[in-house]
Amino acid sequence: MTKVWLITGASSGFGRAIAEAVLAEGDVVVGAVRRPEALDDLVAAHPDQTEALRLDVAETGAAEAAVRDVIARHGRVDVLVNNAGRTHVGAFEETTERELRELFEVHVFGPVALTRAVLPHMRERKSGAIVQMSSMGGQMSFAGFSAYSGTKFALEGLSEGLADEAAEFGIKVLIVEPGSFRTSLFETGRKGDSADSGLYAKVSETRGAVSGGDGKQPGDPAKAAALILAALKSEKTPLRLPLGDDGVDAVLGHLEQVRGDVAGWEERARATAFTSRQ
């Protein structure tokens, strides 16, 4: 049966790669993008399978109408892929409230609004899948990425709770945690930067790595897209799917760090219960 995919940020990066993989399987793609003309070539190549939907995910009030429009024309949304996003580099101290709120609008409140909009229809049909494009930064963080990771941590926490709630209705939730992939995420003009005082040497190192990293990332978005589709088709879809050597290493390494922290203080942590007084 042909599936209908609603993919945000479908004009480039992972969104584009997922859209192309979906089209190759004969499914329908509704690409939600801020500039519909960015999908002209995809629509022209697959006119019966592709359409562009103008949507800025940060404008959360538009989510319900957008989903209603897609369902009116296609009858359903089988898979929602919350992919739209951008990177941001800045020290915790130097990231402004405005910058932080704008990042949360794109990475948290936008996906939440769209997910809420599709859930009633998926529940009614007792099927569907929600793909949350997170990052290895949704499991760990480091200097310069506190704001970015903060949004991804939030998205993952919301999604883990959602997965537990939605499972009884036949709805899958897949959290994707890529490492460094050759997308346009690090392109100048697409990433956010907080003002740099030079006070934090590690943040400056991160800025340098990001600025010089575009086009050199080891990960292949097409291979990532193929694995995402395979995970969704699997009888046992994982809740989390880290991608790339660096992504897998980062997530596993962080888990070991957490285990070490807990084990080192476990005895004293367990001894914090009330003791009976007789």
NUVO-708478 format. One record per residue: x, y, z of N, C-alpha, C, CB in turn. Coordinates in steps of 0.1 Angstrom, whole numbers, padded with zeros to 4 digits, always signed. Glycine has a CB too. Example, Ala and Ser with C-alpha at 12.3 -4.5 7.8 and 13.67 -1.06 7.14 Angstrom:
<rs>
+0132-0057+0078+0123-0045+0078+0132-0033+0078+0113-0045+0090;+0128-0022+0071+0137-0011+0071+0129+0000+0079+0141-0006+0057;
</rs>
This chain:
<rs>
+0008-0012+0000+0000+0000+0000+0009+0013+0000-0009+0000+0012;+0005+0022-0009+0013+0034-0009+0011+0042+0003+0009+0043-0022;+0023+0047+0009+0022+0055+0021+0024+0070+0018+0033+0051+0031;+0019+0078+0026+0020+0093+0025+0029+0098+0036+0006+0100+0026;+0040+0104+0032+0050+0109+0041+0050+0124+0041+0065+0104+0037;+0049+0130+0053+0051+0144+0055+0065+0147+0061+0039+0150+0064;+0073+0154+0053+0087+0155+0057+0090+0170+0058+0097+0148+0047;+0094+0175+0069+0098+0189+0071+0113+0190+0067+0096+0194+0085;+0116+0202+0061+0130+0204+0057+0134+0195+0046+0139+0203+0069;+0125+0192+0037+0127+0182+0026+0136+0187+0015+0114+0177+0021;+0140+0199+0015+0147+0205+0003+0162+0202+0004+0146+0220+0003;+0168+0197+0015+0182+0195+0016+0185+0185+0027+0190+0208+0018;+0198+0181+0027+0203+0172+0038+0195+0159+0040+0202+0180+0051;+0192+0156+0052+0185+0143+0055+0171+0143+0050+0185+0141+0071;+0165+0155+0050+0151+0156+0045+0150+0152+0031+0146+0170+0047;+0160+0158+0023+0160+0155+0009+0164+0140+0006+0171+0164+0002;+0173+0135+0013+0177+0121+0012+0166+0111+0015+0190+0118+0020;+0159+0114+0026+0147+0106+0030+0136+0107+0019+0142+0110+0043;+0134+0119+0014+0124+0121+0004+0127+0112-0009+0122+0136+0000;+0140+0113-0013+0144+0105-0025+0142+0090-0023+0158+0109-0029;+0146+0086-0011+0145+0071-0008+0130+0067-0008+0151+0068+0006;+0121+0075-0002+0107+0073-0002+0101+0072-0016+0100+0083+0007;+0105+0082-0024+0100+0082-0038+0104+0070-0046+0105+0095-0045;+0117+0065-0043+0122+0054-0050+0114+0041-0047+0136+0051-0047;+0107+0041-0035+0099+0030-0032+0084+0031-0036+0099+0028-0016;+0081+0043-0043+0068+0044-0049+0058+0051-0039+0062+0032-0052;+0063+0056-0028+0054+0063-0019+0052+0078-0022+0059+0062-0005;+0044+0085-0015+0041+0099-0018+0048+0107-0007+0025+0101-0017;+0054+0118-0012+0061+0128-0003+0054+0141-0004+0076+0129-0007;+0051+0146+0008+0047+0160+0009+0058+0167+0017+0033+0162+0017;+0065+0175+0009+0077+0182+0015+0073+0195+0021+0088+0184+0005;+0074+0197+0034+0071+0209+0041+0083+0218+0042+0064+0207+0055;+0083+0229+0035+0095+0237+0034+0091+0252+0034+0103+0234+0021;+0100+0261+0038+0097+0275+0038+0097+0281+0024+0108+0282+0046;+0105+0275+0015+0105+0280+0001+0101+0268-0008+0119+0286-0003;+0088+0267-0012+0084+0256-0020+0092+0254-0033+0069+0257-0024;+0097+0265-0039+0104+0264-0051+0117+0256-0050+0108+0278-0056;+0122+0254-0038+0133+0246-0035+0131+0231-0039+0138+0247-0021;+0118+0227-0040+0115+0213-0044+0110+0212-0058+0104+0208-0034;+0112+0223-0066+0107+0222-0080+0112+0211-0088+0110+0235-0087;+0125+0208-0086+0131+0197-0094+0126+0183-0090+0147+0197-0092;+0123+0182-0077+0118+0169-0072+0103+0167-0077+0119+0168-0057;+0096+0178-0076+0082+0177-0081+0081+0175-0096+0075+0191-0078;+0090+0181-0103+0091+0179-0118+0095+0165-0121+0101+0188-0124;+0104+0159-0114+0108+0145-0116+0098+0135-0112+0121+0142-0109;+0090+0138-0102+0080+0128-0097+0067+0136-0095+0085+0122-0084;+0060+0140-0105+0048+0149-0104+0037+0142-0097+0044+0154-0117;+0036+0129-0098+0024+0122-0092+0027+0117-0078+0021+0109-0101;+0039+0119-0074+0043+0114-0060+0047+0125-0051+0054+0104-0061;+0050+0137-0056+0056+0148-0048+0048+0161-0048+0070+0150-0052;+0047+0167-0037+0042+0181-0037+0049+0189-0026+0027+0181-0035;+0050+0201-0028+0056+0210-0019+0046+0218-0011+0066+0220-0026;+0048+0219+0002+0039+0225+0011+0047+0237+0018+0033+0216+0022;+0042+0249+0017+0048+0260+0023+0046+0260+0038+0044+0274+0017;+0056+0258+0046+0055+0258+0061+0068+0261+0068+0050+0244+0065;+0067+0271+0077+0078+0274+0086+0075+0267+0099+0081+0289+0087;+0083+0257+0103+0079+0249+0115+0079+0257+0127+0088+0237+0116;+0087+0268+0127+0087+0277+0139+0074+0284+0141+0098+0287+0137;+0066+0285+0131+0052+0291+0132+0043+0280+0136+0048+0298+0118;+0043+0277+0149+0036+0265+0154+0021+0266+0151+0038+0263+0168;+0015+0278+0150+0001+0279+0148-0004+0274+0135-0003+0294+0150;+0006+0272+0126+0002+0268+0112+0002+0253+0111+0012+0274+0102;+0007+0246+0121+0009+0231+0120-0005+0224+0117+0015+0226+0132;-0015+0227+0125-0027+0220+0124-0034+0222+0111-0037+0224+0135;-0034+0234+0106-0040+0236+0092-0032+0229+0081-0040+0251+0089;-0019+0229+0083-0010+0222+0073-0014+0207+0073+0005+0224+0076;-0015+0201+0084-0018+0186+0085-0032+0184+0080-0016+0181+0099;-0041+0192+0083-0055+0191+0079-0056+0192+0063-0064+0202+0085;-0047+0201+0058-0047+0202+0043-0042+0190+0036-0038+0214+0039;-0031+0184+0042-0025+0172+0036-0035+0160+0037-0012+0168+0044;-0042+0159+0048-0052+0148+0050-0064+0150+0041-0056+0147+0065;-0068+0162+0039-0079+0165+0030-0076+0160+0016-0083+0180+0030;-0063+0162+0011-0060+0158-0002-0055+0144-0004-0049+0168-0007;-0049+0139+0006-0043+0125+0005-0050+0115+0014-0028+0126+0008;-0058+0119+0023-0066+0110+0031-0059+0106+0044-0068+0098+0023;-0046+0108+0045-0039+0104+0057-0025+0109+0057-0039+0088+0059;-0018+0108+0068-0003+0109+0069+0001+0096+0076+0001+0122+0078;+0009+0088+0069+0014+0076+0074+0026+0078+0082+0016+0066+0063;+0035+0087+0077+0048+0089+0084+0050+0104+0085+0059+0082+0077;+0053+0109+0097+0057+0123+0098+0072+0123+0102+0049+0130+0110;+0080+0130+0094+0094+0131+0097+0097+0146+0101+0103+0127+0084;+0100+0148+0113+0103+0161+0118+0118+0163+0117+0099+0163+0133;+0122+0169+0105+0136+0170+0102+0141+0184+0101+0138+0164+0088;+0133+0194+0099+0138+0207+0098+0146+0212+0110+0126+0217+0095;+0157+0218+0107+0165+0223+0119+0178+0230+0114+0168+0212+0128;+0185+0234+0123+0198+0241+0120+0207+0239+0132+0196+0256+0117;+0220+0241+0130+0229+0240+0141+0231+0253+0148+0243+0234+0136;+0237+0253+0159+0240+0266+0166+0253+0263+0175+0228+0270+0175;+0262+0273+0174+0274+0272+0182+0275+0284+0191+0287+0271+0173;+0278+0282+0204+0279+0293+0213+0281+0288+0227+0267+0302+0213;+0289+0295+0235+0291+0292+0249+0277+0293+0256+0302+0301+0256;+0275+0285+0267+0263+0286+0275+0261+0300+0279+0264+0276+0287;+0271+0307+0285+0270+0320+0290+0267+0330+0280+0283+0324+0297;+0272+0328+0267+0270+0338+0257+0259+0336+0247+0283+0339+0249;+0251+0325+0249+0239+0323+0241+0228+0331+0247+0236+0308+0240;+0222+0340+0239+0212+0349+0244+0199+0341+0246+0210+0361+0235;+0190+0347+0254+0177+0341+0256+0169+0341+0242+0168+0349+0266;+0171+0351+0234+0164+0351+0221+0169+0340+0213+0166+0364+0214;+0182+0338+0212+0188+0327+0204+0183+0314+0209+0203+0328+0204;+0182+0312+0222+0178+0299+0227+0163+0296+0224+0181+0299+0242;+0155+0306+0226+0141+0305+0223+0138+0302+0209+0133+0317+0228;+0145+0308+0200+0144+0306+0185+0148+0292+0182+0152+0316+0177;+0158+0287+0188+0163+0273+0186+0152+0263+0191+0176+0270+0192;+0147+0266+0202+0136+0257+0208+0124+0257+0199+0133+0261+0222;+0120+0268+0193+0109+0269+0184+0110+0260+0172+0107+0284+0179;+0122+0259+0167+0125+0251+0155+0126+0236+0158+0137+0256+0148;+0134+0233+0169+0137+0219+0172+0128+0212+0182+0151+0219+0178;+0120+0220+0189+0111+0214+0199+0096+0217+0196+0115+0218+0213;+0093+0230+0197+0079+0234+0196+0073+0231+0182+0077+0249+0200;+0081+0233+0172+0076+0230+0158+0073+0215+0157+0087+0234+0148;+0082+0206+0160+0079+0192+0159+0068+0187+0168+0092+0184+0163;+0067+0193+0180+0056+0190+0189+0043+0194+0183+0058+0197+0203;+0042+0206+0177+0029+0210+0171+0025+0201+0160+0030+0224+0166;+0034+0197+0151+0031+0188+0140+0027+0174+0145+0043+0187+0130;+0034+0169+0155+0031+0156+0161+0018+0156+0167+0042+0152+0171;+0014+0166+0174+0001+0167+0180-0010+0167+0169+0000+0180+0189;-0007+0174+0158-0017+0175+0147-0019+0161+0140-0012+0185+0137;-0009+0153+0139-0011+0140+0132-0016+0129+0141+0002+0136+0126;-0014+0130+0154-0017+0119+0163-0032+0115+0163-0013+0123+0177;-0041+0124+0163-0055+0120+0163-0059+0111+0151-0065+0132+0163;-0053+0114+0140-0056+0107+0127-0049+0093+0128-0051+0114+0115;-0037+0093+0133-0030+0080+0134-0036+0071+0145-0015+0082+0138;-0041+0077+0156-0048+0069+0166-0061+0063+0160-0051+0078+0178;-0068+0071+0152-0080+0066+0146-0078+0054+0137-0087+0077+0139;-0067+0055+0130-0064+0044+0120-0055+0033+0126-0056+0050+0108;-0051+0035+0139-0043+0026+0146-0030+0022+0139-0051+0013+0149;-0024+0032+0132-0011+0029+0125-0005+0043+0123-0013+0021+0112;+0008+0042+0120+0015+0055+0117+0029+0054+0123+0008+0067+0122;+0037+0064+0119+0051+0065+0125+0055+0079+0125+0061+0056+0116;+0062+0082+0136+0068+0096+0137+0083+0095+0139+0061+0103+0150;+0090+0101+0130+0105+0101+0130+0109+0114+0135+0110+0098+0116;+0117+0114+0146+0122+0127+0151+0137+0127+0148+0120+0127+0167;+0141+0136+0140+0155+0138+0136+0162+0145+0147+0157+0145+0123;+0169+0138+0156+0176+0144+0167+0191+0144+0163+0175+0135+0180;+0200+0140+0171+0214+0141+0168+0221+0133+0179+0219+0156+0168;+0234+0129+0177+0242+0124+0188+0242+0134+0199+0256+0120+0183;+0240+0147+0196+0239+0157+0206+0226+0157+0214+0240+0171+0199;+0217+0147+0211+0205+0145+0219+0208+0136+0230+0194+0140+0210;+0220+0130+0230+0224+0121+0241+0236+0126+0249+0227+0107+0235;+0244+0135+0243+0256+0140+0250+0258+0154+0245+0268+0131+0248;+0267+0161+0252+0270+0175+0247+0284+0178+0250+0260+0185+0253;+0289+0190+0245+0302+0194+0248+0303+0209+0245+0313+0187+0239;+0315+0215+0247+0316+0229+0247+0311+0235+0233+0331+0233+0249;+0303+0245+0234+0298+0252+0222+0285+0247+0217+0308+0250+0211;+0280+0235+0222+0268+0229+0218+0257+0228+0228+0271+0216+0212;+0259+0235+0239+0249+0234+0250+0235+0238+0246+0253+0243+0262;+0233+0248+0238+0220+0252+0234+0214+0242+0224+0221+0266+0227;+0222+0238+0214+0217+0229+0204+0214+0216+0210+0229+0226+0193;+0222+0210+0219+0220+0198+0225+0208+0199+0235+0232+0193+0233;+0206+0211+0241+0195+0213+0250+0182+0211+0243+0195+0227+0256;+0181+0215+0231+0168+0213+0223+0167+0199+0219+0169+0222+0210;+0177+0192+0216+0176+0178+0212+0173+0169+0224+0189+0174+0205;+0179+0172+0235+0176+0165+0248+0161+0166+0250+0184+0170+0260;+0156+0178+0249+0142+0180+0251+0133+0172+0242+0138+0195+0250;+0137+0173+0229+0129+0165+0219+0129+0150+0222+0135+0168+0205;+0141+0145+0226+0142+0131+0229+0133+0127+0241+0156+0127+0231;+0134+0135+0252+0126+0133+0263+0111+0132+0260+0128+0143+0274;+0106+0142+0253+0092+0142+0248+0089+0130+0240+0089+0155+0240;+0098+0126+0231+0095+0115+0222+0095+0102+0229+0105+0115+0211;+0104+0100+0239+0104+0088+0246+0091+0086+0254+0116+0087+0256;+0086+0096+0260+0073+0095+0266+0062+0092+0256+0070+0108+0274;+0062+0099+0245+0052+0097+0234+0052+0083+0230+0055+0106+0223;+0064+0077+0228+0065+0063+0223+0058+0054+0232+0080+0059+0222;+0059+0056+0245+0052+0047+0255+0037+0049+0254+0057+0050+0269;+0033+0061+0252+0019+0064+0251+0012+0059+0238+0016+0079+0253;+0019+0060+0228+0013+0058+0214+0014+0043+0210+0020+0066+0204;+0022+0035+0216+0025+0021+0212+0012+0013+0211+0035+0014+0221;+0003+0016+0221-0010+0008+0221-0019+0011+0209-0017+0010+0234;-0016+0022+0203-0024+0026+0191-0017+0022+0178-0027+0041+0191;-0006+0014+0179+0001+0009+0167+0009+0020+0161-0009+0005+0157;+0013+0030+0168+0021+0041+0163+0035+0040+0167+0016+0055+0168;+0045+0040+0158+0059+0039+0161+0065+0053+0162+0066+0031+0149;+0075+0053+0171+0083+0065+0173+0098+0061+0171+0081+0072+0186;+0105+0068+0162+0119+0065+0159+0127+0078+0161+0121+0060+0145;+0136+0078+0171+0145+0089+0173+0158+0087+0166+0147+0092+0188;+0162+0095+0156+0174+0093+0148+0185+0102+0154+0171+0096+0133;+0197+0097+0156+0208+0104+0163+0220+0103+0154+0211+0098+0177;+0220+0112+0143+0232+0111+0134+0244+0118+0141+0229+0118+0121;+0256+0113+0136+0268+0120+0139+0270+0130+0128+0280+0110+0140;+0282+0131+0123+0286+0141+0113+0283+0136+0099+0301+0146+0115;+0273+0141+0093+0269+0137+0079+0271+0148+0069+0255+0131+0079;+0273+0145+0057+0275+0155+0047+0262+0162+0042+0283+0149+0034;+0257+0170+0051+0245+0178+0048+0249+0192+0048+0234+0175+0059;+0240+0201+0046+0243+0216+0046+0242+0222+0060+0233+0223+0036;+0242+0214+0070+0240+0219+0084+0251+0229+0088+0240+0208+0094;+0263+0227+0083+0274+0236+0087+0277+0247+0077+0286+0228+0089;+0269+0248+0067+0271+0258+0057+0270+0272+0063+0261+0257+0046;+0279+0281+0059+0278+0295+0063+0265+0301+0060+0290+0303+0058;+0258+0307+0069+0245+0313+0067+0234+0304+0071+0243+0316+0052;+0237+0291+0073+0226+0281+0077+0228+0278+0092+0227+0268+0069;+0239+0281+0098+0241+0278+0112+0241+0291+0120+0255+0271+0114;+0237+0289+0133+0237+0300+0142+0249+0302+0150+0224+0299+0151;+0253+0314+0153+0265+0316+0161+0262+0327+0171+0277+0320+0152;+0265+0324+0184+0264+0334+0194+0277+0342+0194+0262+0328+0208;+0276+0354+0199+0288+0363+0200+0299+0355+0207+0284+0376+0207;+0311+0357+0202+0323+0350+0208+0332+0360+0215+0331+0343+0197;+0333+0359+0228+0342+0367+0236+0356+0362+0236+0337+0368+0250;+0358+0350+0232+0371+0344+0233+0375+0339+0246+0381+0354+0228;+0366+0339+0256+0369+0335+0269+0370+0320+0271+0358+0340+0279;+0362+0313+0262+0361+0298+0264+0369+0292+0252+0347+0294+0264;+0381+0287+0255+0390+0281+0245+0383+0269+0238+0403+0277+0251;+0376+0261+0246+0370+0249+0240+0359+0253+0230+0365+0240+0250;+0352+0263+0233+0342+0268+0224+0348+0273+0211+0333+0279+0230;+0359+0280+0212+0366+0285+0200+0371+0273+0191+0378+0293+0204;+0375+0262+0198+0379+0250+0190+0367+0244+0183+0385+0239+0200;+0355+0244+0190+0343+0239+0183+0339+0248+0171+0332+0238+0193;+0340+0261+0173+0337+0270+0162+0346+0267+0150+0339+0284+0166;+0359+0265+0152+0368+0262+0141+0365+0249+0134+0382+0261+0147;+0361+0239+0142+0358+0225+0137+0345+0226+0128+0356+0215+0148;+0335+0234+0133+0323+0236+0125+0325+0243+0112+0312+0242+0134;+0333+0254+0113+0335+0263+0102+0343+0256+0091+0342+0276+0106;+0352+0247+0095+0360+0240+0085+0356+0227+0082+0374+0239+0090;+0344+0223+0087+0339+0209+0085+0330+0207+0074+0333+0205+0097;+0324+0217+0068+0314+0216+0058+0319+0209+0046+0307+0229+0054;+0313+0199+0041+0317+0192+0029+0328+0181+0032+0323+0201+0019;+0332+0179+0044+0342+0169+0048+0336+0159+0057+0354+0176+0054;+0323+0160+0060+0317+0151+0070+0318+0136+0064+0303+0155+0073;+0320+0126+0073+0321+0113+0068+0308+0106+0064+0328+0104+0078;+0297+0110+0070+0285+0103+0068+0278+0106+0055+0275+0106+0079;+0272+0096+0049+0264+0097+0037+0249+0097+0039+0268+0084+0027;+0243+0108+0037+0228+0110+0040+0220+0099+0033+0223+0123+0036;+0224+0095+0021+0216+0085+0013+0216+0072+0021+0221+0083-0001;+0227+0068+0026+0228+0055+0034+0220+0057+0047+0243+0052+0037;+0221+0068+0053+0213+0071+0065+0198+0069+0062+0216+0085+0071;+0194+0075+0051+0180+0074+0047+0175+0060+0045+0177+0083+0035;+0184+0052+0039+0180+0038+0036+0179+0030+0050+0191+0031+0028;+0187+0034+0059+0187+0027+0072+0175+0031+0080+0200+0029+0080;+0171+0044+0079+0159+0049+0086+0147+0041+0081+0157+0064+0084;+0146+0040+0067+0134+0033+0062+0134+0018+0066+0135+0034+0046;+0146+0012+0067+0147-0002+0071+0143-0003+0086+0161-0007+0069;+0146+0006+0094+0143+0006+0108+0128+0007+0110+0150+0017+0116;+0121+0015+0102+0107+0017+0102+0099+0004+0098+0102+0029+0094;+0105-0003+0088+0099-0015+0083+0101-0027+0092+0105-0018+0069;+0111-0026+0101+0114-0037+0110+0103-0040+0119+0127-0034+0118;+0101-0053+0122+0091-0057+0132+0093-0051+0145+0090-0072+0133;+0106-0049+0149+0109-0043+0161+0117-0030+0158+0118-0052+0171;+0110-0019+0156+0117-0006+0153+0123-0001+0166+0107+0004+0147;+0136+0003+0165+0142+0008+0178+0137+0021+0181+0158+0008+0176;+0137+0025+0194+0134+0038+0198+0144+0048+0194+0131+0039+0213;+0157+0044+0195+0168+0053+0191+0177+0046+0181+0176+0057+0204;+0181+0054+0171+0190+0049+0160+0201+0059+0158+0182+0047+0147;+0213+0057+0165+0224+0065+0162+0230+0061+0149+0235+0063+0174;+0236+0071+0142+0241+0069+0128+0255+0073+0127+0232+0076+0118;+0263+0065+0120+0277+0069+0117+0286+0064+0128+0279+0084+0115;+0299+0061+0125+0309+0057+0135+0309+0067+0147+0322+0056+0129;+0310+0080+0143+0311+0090+0154+0298+0091+0162+0314+0104+0148;+0287+0089+0156+0274+0089+0163+0273+0078+0173+0262+0089+0154;+0276+0066+0168+0275+0054+0176+0285+0054+0187+0278+0041+0168;+0298+0059+0184+0308+0060+0195+0304+0070+0205+0321+0063+0188;+0299+0081+0201+0295+0092+0210+0284+0087+0220+0290+0104+0203;+0274+0080+0214+0263+0076+0223+0267+0065+0232+0251+0071+0214;+0275+0055+0227+0279+0044+0236+0289+0050+0246+0286+0033+0228;+0298+0059+0242+0307+0064+0252+0301+0072+0263+0317+0074+0245;+0290+0079+0259+0283+0087+0269+0276+0078+0279+0272+0096+0262;+0270+0067+0274+0263+0057+0283+0273+0051+0293+0257+0046+0274;+0286+0049+0288+0296+0044+0297+0300+0054+0308+0308+0039+0289;+0300+0067+0304+0303+0078+0313+0293+0078+0324+0305+0091+0306;+0280+0078+0319+0269+0078+0329+0270+0066+0338+0255+0079+0322;+0272+0055+0333+0273+0043+0341+0284+0044+0352+0276+0030+0333;+0296+0050+0347+0307+0052+0357+0303+0062+0368+0319+0057+0349;+0296+0073+0364+0292+0083+0374+0283+0076+0384+0285+0094+0367;+0273+0068+0380+0264+0062+0389+0270+0052+0397+0252+0055+0381;+0279+0043+0391+0286+0033+0399+0295+0038+0410+0294+0024+0390;+0301+0049+0407+0311+0055+0416+0304+0060+0429+0318+0066+0409;+0292+0064+0428+0284+0070+0439+0272+0061+0443+0280+0084+0436;+0272+0049+0437+0260+0041+0439+0257+0038+0453+0261+0028+0431;+0267+0033+0461+0264+0029+0475+0259+0041+0483+0277+0024+0481;+0265+0052+0482+0260+0064+0489+0247+0069+0484+0271+0075+0489;+0245+0068+0471+0232+0073+0465+0220+0064+0470+0232+0072+0450;+0223+0051+0472+0212+0042+0476+0209+0044+0491+0216+0028+0473;+0219+0050+0498+0217+0052+0513+0210+0064+0517+0231+0051+0519;+0203+0070+0507+0197+0083+0510+0182+0082+0514+0198+0093+0498;+0178+0069+0516+0164+0067+0520+0162+0070+0535+0160+0052+0517;+0150+0072+0539+0147+0074+0553+0150+0061+0561+0131+0078+0555;+0156+0063+0573+0158+0052+0581+0148+0052+0592+0173+0052+0587;+0143+0040+0596+0133+0039+0606+0138+0043+0619+0126+0025+0606;+0131+0050+0627+0135+0054+0641+0126+0046+0650+0134+0069+0643;+0132+0039+0659+0124+0032+0669+0126+0037+0683+0127+0017+0668;
</rs>
